[in-house]
Amino acid sequence: MTSLALGQMRRRPAAFVGLAVALFLAIATLTLFGLLFAAGATAPAAARKATTGPSLMVIAGAFGEIAVLVAFFVVVNALGFALRQQHRELALLRTIAATPRQVRRLVRGQVVVTTLVVTAPGWAAGAAAARGFLAAMQRRGMAAPGVRVPWNPIPMLVAPAVALAVALAASAVAARRISRITPAAALTASSTEHGRTGALRLLAAIGVLVGGGLLLRLAATRPAEQVDKAGQAALLGSLVLLVAVALAGPLAARVLAALLGAPVRALAPGAGWLADANLRGYARRLSSAVVPVALLVGLSGTMLIMTRTAGHAAGAAASSVTSATDVWLRQAELTLLVCFAAVSTVNTLVAVTAERRREFALLRLIGATRSQLLRMLTAEAVLTTAVGVLLGAAVAGAASAAFSTAVSGSPMPSLPVAGCWWIAADATTLTLPGILTTGLRAIRGPAAGLAGGSRD
């Protein structure tokens, strides 16, 4: 199974690029905040007392808590696509007597190899980021000048171990479907999609949604002097709500696509109708493309609105140093979260579009031209972006309202209109070129060969 796993990775390296990047980010993030925590823990007592505000360990813990959760969200998403691009090969293995246990071992082997490949670069990036982050904090008086990032092997050992554990757990879930069904059904399932969202998945979505609501209630009931705690609870609540969106994604995406599809069909009768039918008919595929966009918009929108709301609520009561420090910390956290969300968005959209080569080839065989396919993809990209932005905006609105209630007593936050438009523009910039560029590559080549199942 080890040689087979390595063979699959050599034959289809593009399928593992997204997983490798996601694991690299997870290891780098764990290393970054682990080293910062170690720096705070090993700093002399005099250095700890020399600064005001939250300690280095508190900042590292608060940042790491959210960033690591987002990183793991990205890892799980990327692993799912790595397996989807191998679905046909795994199904064929099942038809030639490969057991479910052997298929799971193959997937675990691929995860282990990918993790080992990116561990050293992740360590290097995390250590460099820790030194840079600490230097930036020292320039702003948030850390004593004498504090240094220690050479501590514990964070560097924990980082790949935790990333690997999460990836292996995700692989067990992702490989469950292909390994449990019969060989003949596995081959059939490699080219089909279930039309309904399962009852267990919907129940899980409802449970997670309730959990997110409880976190937002906790954020809304924090006293005004506990702004940091309210902000962390609201941000964590937004992430939990985005998990609920991911679980209920096929249903929510189908409903929103149906509502938004009417104007697209009116503006582009041919391409718009086909795009709308594709998105509603393949709700799981649409959900896979929409969730990263919602993650990008939801997290960045929540952070941006919370920062503006906190600044307005503080007003003249806060010192300029404290205000500038808070703003910088939130901007740094926003940059980190946007980086993760952007990687997830690009990886997902490229993977979703690339796996449709056979579909595009069949459309060409029945008379569709390349320009017609590109118009269809453009309409799909517009709808995908709109659905993702709406879902993300709903999450950001709920989280920001809870935070605003805590800091100002009003559920109406201070809305940075220009910043919100920039977030929507950034989501569009990532979505449209990603889908169209990959689509151009996917429709090249002889249609007959691609329709027969060739994907290389």
C-alpha positions as CSV (number, residue, x, y, z in Angstrom):
1,M,0.0,0.0,0.0
2,T,2.9,2.4,0.6
3,S,4.3,2.0,-2.9
4,L,0.7,2.4,-4.3
5,A,0.2,5.6,-2.3
6,L,3.5,7.0,-3.5
7,G,2.6,6.0,-7.0
8,Q,-0.7,7.8,-6.9
9,M,1.0,11.0,-5.5
10,R,3.6,10.9,-8.3
11,R,1.0,10.3,-11.0
12,R,-1.4,13.0,-9.8
13,P,0.7,15.6,-7.8
14,A,-1.7,18.4,-8.5
15,A,-4.3,16.6,-6.4
16,F,-2.1,17.0,-3.3
17,V,-0.9,20.6,-3.8
18,G,-3.9,22.0,-1.9
19,L,-3.4,19.5,0.9
20,A,0.3,20.3,1.1
21,V,-0.3,24.0,1.3
22,A,-3.0,23.6,4.0
23,L,-0.7,21.3,6.1
24,F,2.2,23.7,5.6
25,L,0.0,26.6,6.9
26,A,-1.2,24.5,9.9
27,I,2.3,23.5,10.9
28,A,3.7,27.0,10.4
29,T,0.8,28.4,12.5
30,L,1.3,25.9,15.3
31,T,5.0,26.6,15.3
32,L,4.5,30.4,15.3
33,F,2.2,30.6,18.3
34,G,4.0,27.7,20.1
35,L,7.3,29.6,20.0
36,L,5.7,32.9,21.0
37,F,4.1,31.1,24.0
38,A,7.5,29.6,24.9
39,A,9.1,33.1,24.6
40,G,6.5,34.5,27.0
41,A,6.9,31.5,29.4
42,T,10.7,31.7,29.5
43,A,11.0,35.5,29.7
44,P,12.4,36.9,33.0
45,A,9.9,38.2,35.5
46,A,11.2,41.8,35.1
47,A,10.5,41.7,31.4
48,R,7.0,40.5,32.0
49,K,6.3,43.4,34.3
50,A,7.9,46.0,32.0
51,T,4.9,46.0,29.6
52,T,1.2,46.8,30.1
53,G,-1.7,45.1,28.5
54,P,-2.0,41.4,27.7
55,S,1.0,39.2,28.1
56,L,2.8,37.5,25.2
57,M,1.4,34.1,26.3
58,V,-2.2,35.5,26.4
59,I,-1.8,37.0,22.9
60,A,-0.3,33.8,21.5
61,G,-3.0,31.8,23.1
62,A,-5.8,34.0,21.8
63,F,-4.4,34.2,18.3
64,G,-3.5,30.5,18.2
65,E,-7.0,29.5,19.4
66,I,-8.7,31.0,16.3
67,A,-6.0,30.6,13.7
68,V,-5.4,26.9,14.5
69,L,-9.2,26.2,14.2
70,V,-9.3,27.9,10.8
71,A,-6.1,26.1,9.7
72,F,-7.7,22.7,10.5
73,F,-10.9,23.7,8.7
74,V,-8.7,24.4,5.6
75,V,-6.9,21.0,6.1
76,V,-10.1,19.1,6.2
77,N,-11.4,20.8,3.1
78,A,-8.2,20.3,1.2
79,L,-8.1,16.6,2.1
80,G,-11.6,16.1,0.9
81,F,-10.7,17.4,-2.5
82,A,-7.5,15.4,-2.7
83,L,-9.7,12.2,-2.2
84,R,-12.3,13.4,-4.7
85,Q,-9.8,13.8,-7.4
86,Q,-8.8,10.1,-6.8
87,H,-12.3,8.8,-6.4
88,R,-12.3,6.9,-9.7
89,E,-8.9,5.3,-8.9
90,L,-10.0,4.3,-5.4
91,A,-13.3,2.9,-6.8
92,L,-11.3,0.8,-9.3
93,L,-9.2,-0.6,-6.5
94,R,-12.4,-1.6,-4.7
95,T,-13.5,-3.5,-7.9
96,I,-10.3,-5.5,-8.0
97,A,-10.7,-6.8,-4.5
98,A,-9.0,-4.1,-2.4
99,T,-10.6,-4.2,1.1
100,P,-11.9,-1.1,2.9
101,R,-9.1,-1.4,5.3
102,Q,-6.5,-1.3,2.5
103,V,-8.1,1.8,1.0
104,R,-8.0,3.6,4.3
105,R,-4.4,2.6,4.7
106,L,-3.6,4.0,1.3
107,V,-5.2,7.3,2.2
108,R,-3.4,7.4,5.6
109,G,-0.1,6.8,3.8
110,Q,-0.7,9.7,1.5
111,V,-1.5,12.0,4.5
112,V,1.7,10.9,6.3
113,V,3.9,11.5,3.3
114,T,2.4,14.9,2.6
115,T,2.9,15.9,6.2
116,L,6.5,14.8,6.3
117,V,7.3,16.7,3.1
118,V,6.0,20.1,4.4
119,T,7.2,19.7,8.0
120,A,10.6,21.3,7.5
121,P,9.4,24.3,5.5
122,G,6.5,24.7,8.0
123,W,9.0,24.8,10.8
124,A,11.2,27.4,9.0
125,A,8.3,29.6,8.1
126,G,6.8,29.4,11.6
127,A,10.1,30.3,13.3
128,A,10.7,33.2,11.0
129,A,7.1,34.5,11.5
130,A,7.5,34.2,15.3
131,R,10.7,36.3,15.3
132,G,9.0,38.9,13.0
133,F,5.9,39.0,15.1
134,L,7.8,39.4,18.3
135,A,9.9,42.2,16.8
136,A,6.8,44.1,15.7
137,M,5.3,43.7,19.2
138,Q,8.5,45.1,20.8
139,R,8.5,48.1,18.5
140,R,5.0,48.9,19.8
141,G,5.9,48.4,23.5
142,M,3.8,45.2,23.8
143,A,6.8,43.0,24.7
144,A,10.0,43.8,26.5
145,P,13.2,44.4,24.4
146,G,15.0,41.6,26.1
147,V,12.5,38.9,25.2
148,R,13.7,36.4,22.5
149,V,12.2,33.5,20.7
150,P,13.9,30.5,22.4
151,W,15.2,27.4,20.7
152,N,12.5,25.1,22.1
153,P,12.0,21.8,20.4
154,I,8.6,21.2,22.0
155,P,6.5,23.5,19.8
156,M,8.3,22.2,16.7
157,L,7.5,18.6,17.6
158,V,3.9,19.3,18.7
159,A,3.1,21.2,15.5
160,P,3.5,18.3,12.9
161,A,2.1,15.8,15.5
162,V,-1.1,17.8,16.0
163,A,-1.4,18.6,12.2
164,L,-0.9,14.9,11.4
165,A,-3.5,13.8,14.0
166,V,-6.1,16.1,12.6
167,A,-5.3,15.1,9.0
168,L,-5.6,11.4,9.9
169,A,-8.9,12.0,11.6
170,A,-10.1,13.9,8.6
171,S,-8.9,11.1,6.3
172,A,-10.9,8.6,8.3
173,V,-14.1,10.6,7.7
174,A,-13.3,11.4,4.1
175,A,-12.4,7.8,3.1
176,R,-15.4,6.4,4.9
177,R,-17.9,6.6,2.0
178,I,-15.6,5.0,-0.6
179,S,-14.3,2.3,1.7
180,R,-17.7,1.1,3.1
181,I,-19.8,0.8,0.0
182,T,-19.7,-2.2,-2.3
183,P,-17.1,-2.3,-5.2
184,A,-19.7,-1.9,-7.9
185,A,-21.4,0.9,-6.1
186,A,-18.0,2.6,-5.5
187,L,-17.3,2.8,-9.2
188,T,-20.8,4.1,-10.0
189,A,-20.5,6.7,-7.1
190,S,-17.3,8.1,-8.6
191,S,-19.3,9.9,-11.2
192,T,-22.5,10.7,-9.4
193,E,-23.7,12.9,-6.7
194,H,-26.4,12.4,-4.0
195,G,-29.2,14.8,-4.5
196,R,-30.2,15.2,-0.9
197,T,-28.5,16.3,2.3
198,G,-28.6,13.4,4.8
199,A,-30.7,13.7,7.9
200,L,-27.6,13.1,10.2
201,R,-25.8,16.0,8.4
202,L,-28.8,18.3,8.9
203,L,-29.1,17.3,12.5
204,A,-25.4,18.0,13.0
205,A,-25.8,21.4,11.3
206,I,-28.6,22.3,13.6
207,G,-26.6,21.3,16.7
208,V,-23.6,23.3,15.5
209,L,-25.8,26.2,14.8
210,V,-27.2,26.1,18.3
211,G,-23.6,26.0,19.6
212,G,-22.7,29.0,17.6
213,G,-25.8,30.9,18.9
214,L,-24.8,30.1,22.5
215,L,-21.3,31.5,21.8
216,L,-22.8,34.7,20.4
217,R,-25.0,35.0,23.4
218,L,-22.0,34.6,25.6
219,A,-20.3,37.4,23.6
220,A,-23.3,39.7,23.8
221,T,-23.6,39.3,27.6
222,R,-20.0,40.2,28.4
223,P,-19.5,43.4,30.4
224,A,-18.3,46.4,28.5
225,E,-14.9,46.2,30.2
226,Q,-14.3,42.7,28.9
227,V,-14.0,43.7,25.2
228,D,-11.3,41.2,24.4
229,K,-13.3,38.3,25.8
230,A,-16.4,39.4,23.9
231,G,-14.4,39.7,20.7
232,Q,-12.9,36.3,21.1
233,A,-16.3,34.7,21.8
234,A,-17.8,36.5,18.8
235,L,-15.0,35.5,16.5
236,L,-15.2,31.9,17.7
237,G,-19.0,32.0,17.3
238,S,-18.6,33.1,13.7
239,L,-16.3,30.2,13.0
240,V,-18.8,27.8,14.5
241,L,-21.6,29.3,12.5
242,L,-19.4,28.8,9.4
243,V,-19.0,25.1,10.3
244,A,-22.8,24.9,10.4
245,V,-22.9,26.6,7.0
246,A,-20.5,23.9,5.7
247,L,-22.7,21.1,7.1
248,A,-25.9,22.6,5.7
249,G,-24.2,23.9,2.7
250,P,-25.9,21.8,-0.1
251,L,-29.3,22.8,1.1
252,A,-28.6,26.4,1.8
253,A,-26.6,26.8,-1.5
254,R,-29.5,25.2,-3.5
255,V,-32.0,27.6,-2.0
256,L,-30.0,30.7,-2.5
257,A,-29.0,29.6,-6.0
258,A,-32.6,29.2,-6.9
259,L,-33.4,32.7,-5.7
260,L,-30.4,34.3,-7.4
261,G,-30.7,32.3,-10.6
262,A,-33.7,34.1,-11.9
263,P,-32.0,37.4,-12.7
264,V,-29.0,35.5,-14.2
265,R,-31.3,33.5,-16.5
266,A,-33.0,36.7,-17.6
267,L,-29.7,38.5,-18.4
268,A,-28.1,35.5,-20.1
269,P,-30.9,33.1,-21.3
270,G,-28.7,30.4,-22.7
271,A,-25.5,30.3,-20.5
272,G,-27.5,31.6,-17.4
273,W,-30.1,28.8,-17.7
274,L,-27.3,26.1,-18.0
275,A,-25.3,27.6,-15.1
276,D,-28.3,27.8,-12.9
277,A,-29.2,24.1,-13.7
278,N,-25.7,23.0,-13.0
279,L,-25.5,24.7,-9.7
280,R,-28.8,23.5,-8.4
281,G,-28.3,20.0,-9.8
282,Y,-24.9,19.6,-8.2
283,A,-25.6,21.2,-4.8
284,R,-22.7,19.5,-3.1
285,R,-20.3,20.8,-5.6
286,L,-21.8,24.3,-5.3
287,S,-21.5,24.0,-1.5
288,S,-17.8,23.0,-1.8
289,A,-17.2,26.2,-3.8
290,V,-19.4,28.5,-1.7
291,V,-18.1,27.6,1.8
292,P,-14.6,28.9,1.4
293,V,-16.0,32.2,0.0
294,A,-18.3,32.4,3.0
295,L,-15.3,31.7,5.3
296,L,-13.3,34.5,3.7
297,V,-16.2,37.0,3.9
298,G,-17.5,35.9,7.3
299,L,-14.2,36.0,9.2
300,S,-12.8,39.1,7.5
301,G,-16.1,40.9,7.8
302,T,-16.5,40.0,11.5
303,M,-13.0,41.2,12.3
304,L,-13.3,44.5,10.3
305,I,-16.7,45.4,11.8
306,M,-15.6,44.4,15.3
307,T,-12.5,46.6,15.0
308,R,-14.6,49.6,13.9
309,T,-17.2,49.1,16.6
310,A,-14.6,48.7,19.3
311,G,-12.9,51.9,18.2
312,H,-16.2,53.9,18.2
313,A,-17.2,52.5,21.6
314,A,-13.9,53.4,23.2
315,G,-13.9,57.0,21.9
316,A,-11.9,59.4,24.0
317,A,-12.0,57.1,27.0
318,A,-9.1,54.9,25.7
319,S,-5.6,56.2,25.4
320,S,-4.1,56.5,21.9
321,V,-1.5,53.9,22.7
322,T,-4.1,51.3,23.8
323,S,-6.3,52.1,20.8
324,A,-3.4,51.8,18.3
325,T,-2.3,48.6,20.0
326,D,-5.7,47.0,19.8
327,V,-6.2,48.1,16.2
328,W,-2.8,46.6,15.2
329,L,-3.5,43.3,17.0
330,R,-6.9,43.0,15.2
331,Q,-5.4,43.9,11.9
332,A,-2.7,41.3,12.3
333,E,-5.3,38.6,13.2
334,L,-7.4,39.7,10.3
335,T,-4.4,39.3,7.9
336,L,-3.7,35.9,9.2
337,L,-7.3,34.7,8.9
338,V,-7.7,36.2,5.4
339,C,-4.5,34.3,4.3
340,F,-6.0,31.0,5.4
341,A,-9.4,31.7,3.9
342,A,-7.8,32.9,0.6
343,V,-5.8,29.7,0.3
344,S,-8.9,27.6,1.0
345,T,-10.9,29.6,-1.6
346,V,-8.4,29.3,-4.4
347,N,-7.6,25.6,-3.7
348,T,-11.3,24.7,-3.6
349,L,-12.4,26.6,-6.7
350,V,-9.5,25.3,-8.8
351,A,-10.2,21.7,-7.6
352,V,-13.9,21.9,-8.2
353,T,-13.5,23.3,-11.8
354,A,-10.7,21.0,-12.8
355,E,-12.6,17.9,-11.9
356,R,-15.3,18.8,-14.5
357,R,-13.2,18.1,-17.5
358,R,-15.3,15.2,-18.6
359,E,-18.5,17.2,-18.2
360,F,-17.1,20.0,-20.4
361,A,-16.0,17.4,-23.0
362,L,-19.5,15.9,-23.1
363,L,-21.0,19.4,-23.6
364,R,-18.6,20.0,-26.5
365,L,-19.5,16.7,-28.1
366,I,-23.2,17.7,-28.2
367,G,-22.4,21.0,-29.9
368,A,-21.3,23.5,-27.2
369,T,-18.5,25.8,-28.2
370,R,-15.6,27.0,-26.0
371,S,-17.0,30.5,-25.8
372,Q,-20.4,29.1,-24.7
373,L,-18.7,27.1,-22.0
374,L,-16.8,30.1,-20.8
375,R,-20.0,32.2,-20.7
376,M,-21.6,29.4,-18.6
377,L,-18.6,29.3,-16.3
378,T,-18.8,33.1,-15.9
379,A,-22.4,32.9,-14.9
380,E,-21.7,30.1,-12.5
381,A,-18.8,32.1,-10.9
382,V,-21.1,35.1,-10.4
383,L,-23.7,33.0,-8.7
384,T,-21.1,31.2,-6.6
385,T,-19.6,34.5,-5.5
386,A,-23.1,35.9,-4.7
387,V,-24.1,32.9,-2.6
388,G,-20.8,32.8,-0.7
389,V,-20.9,36.5,0.0
390,L,-24.5,36.4,1.3
391,L,-23.8,33.5,3.6
392,G,-20.6,35.1,4.9
393,A,-22.3,38.4,5.4
394,A,-25.1,36.8,7.4
395,V,-22.5,35.2,9.7
396,A,-20.5,38.4,10.0
397,G,-23.7,40.3,10.8
398,A,-24.8,38.0,13.6
399,A,-21.3,37.9,15.2
400,S,-20.9,41.7,14.9
401,A,-24.3,42.3,16.4
402,A,-23.4,40.2,19.4
403,F,-20.1,42.0,19.9
404,S,-21.8,45.4,19.5
405,T,-24.3,44.5,22.1
406,A,-21.5,43.8,24.6
407,V,-19.5,47.0,24.0
408,S,-22.2,49.6,23.3
409,G,-25.5,48.0,24.4
410,S,-26.8,48.2,20.9
411,P,-27.0,45.4,18.4
412,M,-26.3,47.8,15.5
413,P,-22.5,47.8,15.0
414,S,-20.5,50.5,13.3
415,L,-20.3,49.5,9.7
416,P,-17.3,50.3,7.6
417,V,-19.0,50.5,4.3
418,A,-15.9,51.0,2.2
419,G,-14.2,48.1,3.9
420,C,-17.1,45.8,3.4
421,W,-17.2,46.6,-0.3
422,W,-13.5,45.8,-0.5
423,I,-14.1,42.4,1.1
424,A,-16.8,41.6,-1.5
425,A,-14.4,42.8,-4.2
426,D,-11.6,40.6,-2.9
427,A,-13.9,37.6,-2.8
428,T,-14.9,38.3,-6.4
429,T,-11.3,38.7,-7.4
430,L,-10.4,35.3,-6.0
431,T,-13.4,33.5,-7.4
432,L,-13.9,34.7,-11.0
433,P,-10.2,34.4,-12.2
434,G,-9.8,31.1,-10.3
435,I,-12.9,29.5,-12.0
436,L,-12.3,30.9,-15.4
437,T,-8.5,30.2,-15.6
438,T,-9.0,26.6,-14.5
439,G,-12.0,26.3,-16.8
440,L,-9.9,27.4,-19.8
441,R,-7.4,24.7,-19.0
442,A,-10.1,22.1,-18.4
443,I,-11.8,22.6,-21.9
444,R,-8.6,22.2,-23.8
445,G,-7.7,19.0,-25.5
446,P,-9.7,16.5,-27.6
447,A,-13.3,16.2,-26.4
448,A,-13.6,12.6,-27.3
449,G,-10.7,11.5,-25.2
450,L,-11.7,13.5,-22.2
451,A,-15.3,12.3,-22.4
452,G,-14.0,8.8,-22.3
453,G,-12.6,9.4,-18.9
454,S,-9.1,10.7,-19.4
455,R,-8.1,13.3,-16.9
456,D,-4.4,13.8,-17.5
